[in-house]
């Protein structure tokens, strides 16, 4: 799933390539992806791209044709969604329900430059909103403070008010926005903390380490990602990961085997040597198999 660094990089890419270009046509290949109806997506035709920004893990493209009459095309890419930039595109409108294309934006002229919103797989969770104010999007209205906007004191106060496992807290968007499953694994590994540590019971020095890890992991990922072509961002993300999605491989820090805890529809990875004193965490799925 795209997280804060990738969404920041996609917004940067759009600011470099789409700014001040008018919308020539909108191709909607999936009606179910669009979660709003007023205004319709056709209202973007003729409007000019004036910006691109990020709200947590939401990507916003701003359009305007008159003062104080802006619209925001906001996308939550979910697990398998992506934005793909193109210099040319077919002028033939796509057939609904065929392939991964959800929505295409033609800029300058039909068949010219623009971007596609796509989603692989059969579970369609990508969501598109066209609103006058980003706060009209329910997910944005519920967001906590941005992960990179928190000071050390604010981060400490945030942890002190919660009792859940630290892994759970880091990915809860209503508490802190922008971090998902992959980067939370990397942050905890860098901070040498167990994913099961209680958020509000961390020692001050552990909070210091966790905050430093949060800042370093995210800023390093943003620095690596910004400036990359949109098509290269997924590979860039994978290349920078040390434990996430590396189950069974040696930890690059201590050499211990990276392990996994699995749930019904997700999993996370960690290094016992770096994070849990060498002890494997309970994996309910594995426990059921070996009874």
C-alpha positions as CSV (number, residue, x, y, z in Angstrom):
1,X,0.0,0.0,0.0
2,X,1.4,3.5,-0.9
3,X,2.3,5.3,2.3
4,X,3.5,8.8,3.2
5,X,6.8,8.8,1.2
6,X,5.2,7.4,-2.0
7,X,2.2,9.8,-1.9
8,X,4.6,12.7,-1.3
9,X,6.6,11.6,-4.3
10,X,3.5,11.2,-6.5
11,X,2.3,14.7,-5.5
12,X,5.8,16.1,-6.3
13,X,5.7,14.3,-9.7
14,X,2.4,15.9,-10.6
15,X,3.6,19.3,-9.5
16,X,6.5,18.9,-12.0
17,X,4.5,17.5,-14.9
18,X,0.8,18.5,-14.6
19,X,0.8,22.0,-13.3
20,X,-1.1,24.7,-15.3
21,X,-2.3,22.2,-17.8
22,X,-6.1,22.2,-18.6
23,X,-8.2,19.0,-18.5
24,X,-9.3,18.0,-21.9
25,X,-11.4,14.9,-20.9
26,X,-12.1,12.5,-18.1
27,X,-12.5,8.8,-18.8
28,X,-14.3,7.0,-16.0
29,X,-13.8,3.2,-16.3
30,X,-15.2,2.3,-12.9
31,X,-18.3,4.0,-11.4
32,X,-17.8,2.3,-8.1
33,X,-14.4,4.0,-7.6
34,X,-16.0,7.5,-7.4
35,X,-17.5,8.1,-4.0
36,X,-19.0,11.5,-4.6
37,X,-21.6,12.7,-7.2
38,X,-21.8,16.5,-6.7
39,X,-19.9,17.9,-8.5
40,X,-19.6,15.2,-11.2
41,X,-16.1,14.3,-12.4
42,X,-17.0,15.8,-15.8
43,X,-16.9,19.2,-14.0
44,X,-13.1,19.0,-14.2
45,X,-13.1,19.4,-18.0
46,X,-11.7,22.8,-18.9
47,X,-10.2,23.4,-15.4
48,X,-6.5,23.9,-14.9
49,X,-4.3,21.8,-12.6
50,X,-3.0,24.3,-9.9
51,X,-1.4,22.0,-7.4
52,X,-0.9,18.6,-5.9
53,X,-0.6,17.7,-2.2
54,X,-0.9,15.0,0.4
55,X,-3.2,14.4,3.4
56,X,-1.8,11.5,5.3
57,X,-2.0,8.7,2.7
58,X,-4.5,10.6,0.5
59,X,-3.3,12.2,-2.7
60,X,-5.0,15.5,-3.8
61,X,-4.9,17.1,-7.2
62,X,-6.2,20.7,-7.2
63,X,-8.0,22.3,-10.1
64,X,-9.3,25.9,-10.7
65,X,-10.7,28.0,-13.5
66,X,-11.9,31.0,-11.5
67,X,-10.8,32.6,-8.2
68,X,-12.3,30.8,-5.2
69,X,-13.8,28.1,-7.4
70,X,-11.3,25.3,-6.8
71,X,-12.0,21.5,-6.9
72,X,-9.9,18.7,-5.4
73,X,-9.7,15.3,-7.0
74,X,-8.7,13.2,-4.0
75,X,-7.6,9.6,-4.2
76,X,-7.0,6.9,-1.6
77,X,-5.0,4.3,-3.5
78,X,-5.6,1.6,-0.9
79,X,-3.6,-1.7,-1.1
80,X,-3.3,-2.2,-4.9
81,X,-4.0,1.2,-6.4
82,X,-1.5,3.4,-8.2
83,X,-1.1,6.6,-10.2
84,X,0.6,6.2,-13.6
85,X,1.7,9.2,-15.6
86,X,1.6,9.1,-19.4
87,X,2.9,11.4,-22.2
88,X,0.4,9.9,-24.7
89,X,-2.8,7.8,-24.3
90,X,-5.3,6.2,-26.5
91,X,-8.2,8.6,-27.5
92,X,-10.7,5.7,-27.4
93,X,-12.7,5.8,-24.2
94,X,-12.1,2.7,-22.0
95,X,-14.7,0.0,-21.6
96,X,-16.0,-0.1,-18.0
97,X,-14.8,-3.0,-16.0
98,X,-12.0,-4.0,-18.4
99,X,-8.5,-4.1,-16.9
100,X,-7.0,-2.2,-14.0
101,X,-7.9,1.3,-15.2
102,X,-10.2,3.1,-12.9
103,X,-10.0,6.7,-14.1
104,X,-8.0,8.6,-16.8
105,X,-7.3,12.3,-16.9
106,X,-6.3,13.8,-20.3
107,X,-4.4,17.1,-20.1
108,X,-3.9,19.6,-22.9
109,X,-5.7,17.5,-25.5
110,X,-7.3,14.1,-25.7
111,X,-4.6,11.5,-26.2
112,X,-1.9,13.8,-24.8
113,X,-0.2,13.8,-21.4
114,X,-2.1,13.0,-18.2
115,X,-2.4,10.3,-15.6
116,X,-4.3,7.1,-14.9
117,X,-5.6,5.8,-11.6
118,X,-5.3,2.1,-11.7
119,X,-5.9,-0.9,-9.3
120,X,-4.7,-4.4,-9.7
121,X,-6.5,-7.5,-8.5
122,X,-10.1,-8.3,-7.9
123,X,-10.6,-6.5,-4.6
124,X,-11.4,-3.0,-5.7
125,X,-10.8,-0.6,-2.8
126,X,-9.4,2.5,-4.6
127,X,-11.5,5.5,-3.8
128,X,-11.9,8.8,-5.7
129,X,-13.6,11.9,-4.4
130,X,-14.2,15.2,-6.2
131,X,-14.9,17.9,-3.5
132,X,-14.7,21.6,-3.0
133,X,-13.0,21.2,0.4
134,X,-10.7,18.2,1.3
135,X,-12.4,18.1,4.7
136,X,-15.5,16.8,2.9
137,X,-13.7,13.5,2.5
138,X,-14.6,11.4,5.6
139,X,-11.1,9.8,5.8
140,X,-9.4,13.2,5.7
141,X,-11.7,14.7,8.3
142,X,-10.8,11.9,10.7
143,X,-7.0,12.1,10.2
144,X,-4.7,12.7,13.2
145,X,-1.7,15.0,12.9
146,X,0.7,14.2,10.1
147,X,3.6,11.9,11.2
148,X,6.2,14.4,10.0
149,X,4.6,17.4,11.6
150,X,4.8,16.1,15.2
151,X,7.4,17.5,17.6
152,X,9.1,15.1,20.1
153,X,6.9,16.5,22.9
154,X,3.7,16.1,20.8
155,X,4.7,12.6,19.9
156,X,5.3,11.7,23.6
157,X,1.9,13.1,24.6
158,X,0.2,11.1,21.8
159,X,1.8,7.8,23.1
160,X,1.0,8.6,26.7
161,X,-2.7,8.7,26.0
162,X,-2.9,5.2,24.5
163,X,-2.6,1.6,25.8
164,X,-2.7,-0.4,22.6
165,X,0.3,-2.1,21.1
166,X,2.8,0.3,19.5
167,X,2.4,-1.4,16.1
168,X,-1.3,-0.9,16.2
169,X,-0.9,2.8,17.2
170,X,1.6,3.7,14.5
171,X,-0.8,2.6,11.7
172,X,-3.9,4.2,13.2
173,X,-4.6,7.1,10.9
174,X,-7.0,8.8,13.3
175,X,-4.1,9.0,15.8
176,X,-1.2,9.8,13.4
177,X,-1.5,10.2,9.7
178,X,0.8,8.8,7.0
179,X,2.4,5.6,8.3
180,X,1.2,2.2,7.1
181,X,2.2,-1.5,7.6
182,X,5.5,-1.4,5.8
183,X,7.0,1.7,7.3
184,X,5.8,0.9,10.8
185,X,7.8,-2.3,10.6
186,X,10.8,-0.4,9.5
187,X,10.4,2.3,12.2
188,X,10.1,-0.3,15.0
189,X,13.1,-2.2,13.7
190,X,15.2,1.0,13.6
191,X,14.0,1.8,17.2
192,X,14.7,-1.8,18.3
193,X,11.2,-2.0,19.8
194,X,8.9,-5.0,19.9
195,X,5.7,-4.5,17.8
196,X,3.8,-5.7,20.9
197,X,5.2,-3.1,23.3
198,X,2.5,-1.1,25.1
199,X,2.3,2.5,23.7
200,X,1.8,4.3,26.9
201,X,4.3,2.3,28.9
202,X,7.4,3.1,26.9
203,X,10.3,4.7,28.9
204,X,11.4,8.2,27.9
205,X,14.5,7.0,26.2
206,X,12.4,4.5,24.2
207,X,10.1,7.3,23.1
208,X,13.2,9.3,22.1
209,X,14.5,6.3,20.0
210,X,11.1,5.8,18.5
211,X,10.6,9.4,17.5
212,X,14.1,9.5,16.0
213,X,13.3,6.4,14.0
214,X,10.0,7.8,12.8
215,X,11.7,10.9,11.5
216,X,14.7,9.1,10.0
217,X,12.8,6.3,8.3
218,X,10.2,8.6,6.8
219,X,12.5,11.4,5.7
220,X,15.0,9.0,4.2
221,X,12.2,7.3,2.3
222,X,10.9,10.7,1.1
223,X,14.4,11.8,0.0
224,X,14.8,8.5,-2.0
225,X,11.4,8.7,-3.5
226,X,10.9,12.4,-4.5
227,X,12.2,12.9,-8.0
228,X,11.7,9.3,-9.1
229,X,9.4,8.5,-11.9
230,X,6.0,7.3,-10.7
231,X,6.6,3.9,-12.3
232,X,9.8,3.4,-10.3
233,X,8.5,4.3,-6.9
234,X,7.4,0.8,-5.9
235,X,10.8,-0.7,-6.6
236,X,12.5,2.2,-4.7
237,X,10.3,1.4,-1.7
238,X,11.1,-2.3,-1.7
239,X,14.9,-1.6,-2.1
240,X,14.9,0.5,1.1
241,X,13.1,-2.0,3.4
242,X,15.2,-4.0,5.9
243,X,12.5,-6.2,7.5
244,X,9.1,-5.7,5.9
245,X,8.3,-8.3,3.3
246,X,11.6,-10.0,4.1
247,X,10.4,-13.1,6.1
248,X,13.0,-15.8,6.3
249,X,15.9,-13.6,5.2
250,X,18.7,-12.5,7.4
251,X,18.4,-9.2,9.2
252,X,20.9,-6.8,7.7
253,X,21.7,-5.4,11.2
254,X,22.3,-8.5,13.3
255,X,21.9,-11.5,11.0
256,X,19.0,-13.1,12.8
257,X,16.2,-14.5,10.6
258,X,13.4,-12.0,10.0
259,X,10.1,-13.5,11.2
260,X,6.4,-12.8,10.5
261,X,3.2,-12.6,12.5
262,X,0.1,-13.2,10.3
263,X,-3.5,-12.3,10.8
264,X,-6.6,-13.0,8.6
265,X,-5.7,-10.5,5.8
266,X,-2.4,-8.9,6.8
267,X,1.0,-9.6,8.4
268,X,3.9,-7.8,9.7
269,X,7.6,-8.6,10.0
270,X,10.2,-8.1,12.7
271,X,13.7,-9.2,13.8
272,X,13.8,-11.1,17.0
273,X,17.5,-10.3,17.5
274,X,17.0,-6.6,17.2
275,X,13.5,-6.2,18.7
276,X,12.4,-8.9,21.1
277,X,15.5,-10.2,22.8
278,X,15.7,-13.1,20.5
279,X,12.3,-14.4,21.4
280,X,9.8,-15.1,18.5
281,X,6.4,-13.4,18.9
282,X,3.3,-15.6,19.0
283,X,1.8,-16.2,15.6
284,X,-1.7,-17.4,15.9
285,X,-1.9,-18.9,12.5
286,X,1.3,-20.9,13.0
287,X,0.2,-21.9,16.5
288,X,-2.9,-23.5,15.1
289,X,-0.9,-25.5,12.6
290,X,1.4,-27.0,15.2
291,X,-1.1,-28.0,17.9
